[in-house]
Amino acid sequence: MTLGFTDNRFYGGFECVLSVDNDGAAMRTHKAAYMAPGVVGNIEDWLLTNPVIPAADVVIGGPPCQGFSLLNKNRVGDGRRELWEPYMDVVSLSGAKMFVMENVTELLRSQEFVSITNRANAMGFEIISEVVNTADYGVAQTRKRAIVIGWKAALVKTPCFPEKSHAKPDTCSDLPRWRTVRDVIGDLPDPVGTAIRQCPPPLNIHFGRSPTQKSLARYKVVPPGGNRFDLQRNAPEITPDCWIRKKSGGTDLFGRLWWDRPSVTIRTEFFKPEKGRYLHPVKHRPITHREAARIMGFPDDFLFIGSKVEIARQIGNAVPPPLAGAIARAVYVALAGKALSKAA
């Protein structure tokens, strides 16, 4: 999200003055990119130390979304559902005129959202919220996310959600069509090796895996656009027993991406085909870290720091920069040309 707010390729116009996250690798990546003070740790524990919160025009971020996600079957009592409270504490302590919160779509249907709204109103903020599809903003991915924008009406004018820059094919629109997987990864060569490479981007994180012969055989059975059901039909002898027993369910597991469509949502374990539709459109392998980063909208020169698993987590957990840039533009317009220099 910071990249979209600070990089002129997306929008720019803002400066990061502080960042907080409990993921150490993500914070190393963030600090290297922005050279801003950064705190590694739990935001709630950090606030208890009475830190100095820098003044900021806008606070951006997303309390961990896994607590709301439908993928989390134990949502009741999940402490991550409550991290919006210290987030709003930072909004208050920074003197921000606006805030932007990103989360999974389920947030807007939760009791927590009612509480967030009440807290924001008590702090003098009005809020608007919307579910957006990242494909509508130039991202080659149909990732849907809830965006909440809060503002103090006495200080800034009422914001609007950004206008879409792209449209779904076959719709009545003069906008460019949604970007596809082919658009963003079609020019990449086959990956080399299985490790992060000490070479210039984009090939530095464009590496493969070492599949077993059984895994490779499974990949070859799945046709373009296919999924685990093709594996069950065509090669039951190498299909996991649990899939054979499960006759229905998700159609993305062990699926191939389509060349001429946007990707499905990139999650943190995109390198594991059994986790979703993450097989390359035609190659017998899962997508690489570089391919996932491009599908998210990251430029090749953005440096990720960490292990393979840590970098994958950063990619999958990110707000796609083109969407963040579109939101940044809307925020900037709402701030109405006042003294703008800081974003936390």
C-alpha positions in Angstrom: 0.0 0.0 0.0 2.9 2.4 0.8 4.3 1.8 -2.7 1.0 3.0 -4.3 1.0 6.1 -2.1 4.6 7.1 -2.6 5.8 5.9 -6.0 5.1 8.1 -9.0 4.5 5.1 -11.2 1.3 4.5 -9.3 0.4 7.8 -7.7 3.0 9.2 -5.3 2.6 12.5 -3.6 2.9 11.1 -0.1 5.9 10.4 2.2 6.0 7.5 4.6 7.0 8.7 8.1 6.5 5.5 10.2 5.6 1.9 9.6 4.6 -0.9 12.1 4.3 -4.6 11.5 5.0 -7.8 13.4 6.5 -9.6 10.4 10.2 -8.9 10.6 11.0 -9.8 7.0 8.2 -7.6 5.7 9.5 -4.7 7.8 13.0 -5.2 6.4 11.6 -5.0 2.9 9.6 -1.9 3.8 12.4 -0.1 5.6 14.8 -0.8 2.7 12.3 0.6 0.2 11.3 3.8 2.1 14.0 4.5 4.6 11.4 5.5 7.2 11.4 4.6 10.9 9.9 1.2 11.4 8.7 -0.8 14.3 8.9 -4.6 14.3 6.4 -6.0 16.8 2.8 -6.2 17.9 1.1 -2.8 17.5 -0.7 -3.2 20.7 2.4 -4.0 22.7 4.2 -1.1 21.0 1.5 1.4 22.0 1.8 0.3 25.6 5.4 1.6 25.6 4.2 5.2 25.1 5.9 5.8 21.7 6.1 9.1 20.0 3.7 9.0 17.1 4.6 11.4 14.3 2.1 13.8 12.9 0.5 12.5 9.7 -2.2 13.6 7.2 -3.3 10.0 6.6 -2.9 6.6 8.2 -3.0 3.6 5.9 -3.0 -0.1 6.6 -4.9 -3.2 7.2 -5.5 -5.1 10.5 -4.6 -8.7 9.8 -7.4 -10.1 7.5 -7.1 -13.7 8.5 -9.3 -13.2 11.5 -12.2 -12.3 9.2 -11.4 -14.6 6.3 -13.7 -17.4 5.3 -10.5 -19.6 5.1 -10.2 -19.2 8.8 -12.7 -21.8 10.2 -12.1 -20.7 13.8 -13.0 -17.0 13.5 -14.9 -16.7 16.7 -12.5 -15.5 19.4 -9.6 -14.8 17.0 -7.6 -12.0 18.6 -6.6 -10.7 15.2 -10.2 -9.5 14.8 -9.6 -6.8 17.4 -6.4 -5.2 16.0 -8.5 -2.4 14.4 -8.6 -0.8 17.9 -4.8 0.0 18.2 -5.0 1.0 14.5 -7.6 3.6 15.4 -5.5 4.6 18.4 -2.7 5.5 15.9 -5.1 7.4 13.8 -6.0 9.5 16.8 -2.5 10.0 18.2 -1.1 11.0 14.8 -3.7 13.8 14.3 -4.6 12.3 10.9 -7.3 14.0 8.8 -8.0 10.7 6.9 -7.4 7.0 7.2 -7.6 4.1 4.8 -8.2 0.5 6.0 -8.0 -2.5 3.7 -9.3 -5.9 4.6 -11.1 -9.0 3.2 -14.7 -8.4 2.1 -16.1 -10.2 5.1 -15.1 -7.3 7.3 -18.0 -5.2 6.0 -20.5 -7.9 7.1 -19.0 -8.3 10.6 -19.9 -6.9 14.0 -16.4 -5.5 14.2 -17.2 -3.2 11.3 -20.1 -1.8 13.3 -17.7 -1.2 16.1 -15.1 0.4 13.8 -17.8 2.8 12.4 -18.9 3.8 15.9 -15.3 4.4 17.0 -14.6 6.4 13.9 -17.7 8.5 14.4 -16.9 9.2 18.0 -13.4 10.4 16.9 -15.1 12.9 14.4 -14.6 10.8 11.3 -17.2 10.0 8.6 -16.5 6.9 6.6 -17.4 5.3 3.3 -16.7 1.7 2.4 -16.8 -0.4 -0.7 -15.8 -3.8 -2.0 -13.4 -3.3 -5.0 -12.1 -5.7 -7.6 -8.4 -5.1 -8.2 -8.8 -6.1 -11.9 -10.8 -2.9 -12.3 -7.7 -0.9 -11.4 -5.1 -2.4 -13.8 -4.1 -5.5 -11.7 -4.0 -8.8 -13.5 -6.0 -10.4 -10.7 -9.6 -10.6 -9.7 -8.8 -10.0 -6.1 -11.8 -8.5 -4.1 -11.1 -6.5 -1.0 -13.0 -4.2 1.3 -11.7 -0.6 1.4 -12.8 1.8 4.2 -11.9 5.5 4.0 -12.4 7.8 6.9 -12.2 11.6 6.9 -12.8 14.6 9.1 -15.4 16.6 7.3 -14.3 19.9 8.9 -10.8 19.5 7.5 -11.1 17.8 4.1 -13.8 17.5 1.5 -15.8 14.3 1.1 -13.8 11.7 -0.8 -15.0 9.5 -3.6 -13.8 6.0 -4.4 -11.5 6.1 -7.4 -12.9 5.7 -10.8 -12.1 2.3 -12.5 -9.3 2.3 -15.0 -10.1 -1.1 -16.7 -13.3 -3.0 -17.5 -14.3 -6.6 -17.8 -14.2 -7.9 -21.4 -17.5 -7.9 -23.3 -18.9 -5.1 -21.2 -20.2 -1.8 -22.6 -17.2 0.4 -21.7 -14.6 2.4 -23.5 -12.0 1.5 -20.8 -9.1 -0.8 -21.6 -10.0 -4.5 -20.9 -8.8 -6.2 -17.7 -5.2 -7.1 -17.8 -4.5 -10.8 -18.2 -1.9 -13.3 -17.0 -0.4 -13.2 -20.5 0.0 -9.4 -20.3 2.1 -9.5 -17.2 4.1 -12.8 -17.3 4.0 -13.8 -21.0 7.5 -12.4 -21.7 9.3 -14.2 -18.9 11.7 -17.1 -19.8 11.6 -20.4 -18.0 12.9 -20.1 -14.4 16.4 -21.3 -13.6 17.3 -23.2 -10.4 15.3 -23.4 -7.2 16.9 -20.6 -5.1 16.8 -16.8 -4.9 19.5 -15.7 -7.4 22.1 -12.9 -7.0 21.2 -11.4 -10.3 19.3 -8.3 -11.6 15.5 -8.4 -11.6 13.3 -9.8 -12.9 15.2 -13.1 -12.7 16.3 -12.8 -9.1 13.1 -14.2 -7.7 12.2 -16.1 -10.9 13.1 -19.6 -9.7 11.4 -23.0 -9.8 10.9 -25.9 -7.5 12.0 -29.6 -7.5 8.8 -31.6 -7.9 8.7 -35.3 -7.4 8.0 -37.5 -10.3 4.5 -38.0 -9.0 3.9 -34.3 -8.7 5.2 -33.7 -12.3 2.9 -36.4 -13.6 0.0 -34.8 -11.9 0.8 -31.4 -13.4 0.9 -32.9 -16.9 -2.6 -34.3 -16.5 -4.2 -30.9 -15.8 -5.2 -29.2 -19.1 -5.3 -25.5 -19.7 -7.9 -24.0 -17.4 -8.3 -27.4 -15.7 -8.2 -28.3 -12.0 -8.1 -31.3 -9.6 -11.3 -32.8 -11.1 -9.3 -33.4 -14.3 -6.7 -35.2 -12.3 -9.4 -37.3 -10.6 -11.0 -38.2 -14.0 -7.9 -38.8 -16.0 -5.4 -40.2 -13.5 -7.1 -41.5 -10.4 -4.1 -43.7 -9.6 -2.0 -40.6 -8.8 -4.8 -38.5 -7.3 -4.7 -38.1 -3.5 -7.3 -40.3 -1.8 -8.8 -37.3 0.0 -9.6 -35.7 -3.4 -11.1 -38.9 -4.7 -13.4 -39.1 -1.7 -14.4 -35.4 -2.0 -16.6 -35.3 -5.1 -17.5 -31.7 -4.9 -15.9 -28.5 -3.6 -13.5 -25.8 -4.8 -12.7 -25.8 -8.5 -9.4 -23.9 -8.1 -7.4 -26.5 -6.3 -4.6 -27.8 -8.4 -5.9 -25.6 -11.2 -4.2 -23.9 -14.1 -4.3 -20.2 -14.6 -5.7 -19.0 -17.9 -3.5 -17.0 -20.3 -6.3 -14.6 -21.4 -7.9 -13.9 -18.1 -6.8 -12.2 -14.9 -5.4 -14.5 -12.2 -7.4 -15.6 -9.2 -6.4 -14.1 -5.8 -2.7 -14.6 -5.1 -2.4 -15.9 -1.6 0.7 -16.5 0.5 1.2 -20.1 -0.6 0.9 -19.6 -4.4 3.9 -21.8 -4.9 1.8 -24.9 -3.8 -0.7 -26.0 -6.5 -2.7 -27.9 -4.0 -3.6 -24.6 -2.4 -5.3 -23.1 -5.4 -5.3 -22.3 -9.1 -1.5 -21.6 -9.2 -0.2 -23.8 -12.0 1.3 -22.0 -14.9 -1.1 -21.7 -17.9 0.9 -24.1 -20.0 4.1 -25.1 -18.2 4.1 -28.1 -15.9 5.0 -26.1 -12.8 3.5 -23.7 -10.3 4.0 -20.0 -10.9 7.2 -18.4 -9.6 7.7 -15.7 -7.1 8.4 -13.2 -9.9 5.2 -14.2 -11.7 3.2 -13.8 -8.6 4.7 -10.4 -7.9 3.9 -9.2 -11.4 0.3 -10.5 -11.1 0.1 -8.4 -7.9 1.3 -5.4 -9.8 4.8 -5.0 -8.3 7.4 -3.5 -10.6 10.5 -5.7 -11.2 12.8 -3.3 -9.4 11.0 -3.5 -6.1 13.3 -5.4 -3.7 11.8 -8.1 -1.5 14.0 -9.2 1.5 13.7 -12.6 3.2 13.6 -16.3 2.6 11.5 -17.8 -0.2 8.6 -18.4 2.2 8.9 -15.0 3.7 8.9 -13.3 0.3 5.9 -15.3 -0.8 4.1 -14.2 2.4 4.9 -10.6 1.6 3.6 -10.9 -2.0 0.4 -12.7 -1.0 -0.4 -10.4 1.9 0.2 -7.1 -0.1 -2.3 -4.6 -1.3 -1.7 -4.5 -5.1 0.2 -1.3 -5.7 -2.0 -0.1 -8.7 -5.1 -0.3 -6.5 -3.2 1.5 -3.7 -2.2 4.2 -6.2 -5.8 4.7 -7.3 -6.9 5.1 -3.6 -4.0 7.5 -3.0 -5.2 9.7 -5.8 -8.7 9.8 -4.2 -7.2 10.6 -0.8 -5.0 13.4 -2.2 -8.0 15.0 -4.0 -10.0 14.9 -0.8 -7.2 16.6 1.1 -7.9 19.4 -1.3 -4.4 20.7 -1.9 -3.7 21.5 1.7 -0.2 21.1 3.1 0.5 17.5 2.1 3.8 15.8 3.0 3.2 12.9 5.3 1.6 9.5 5.3 2.0 7.0 8.0 
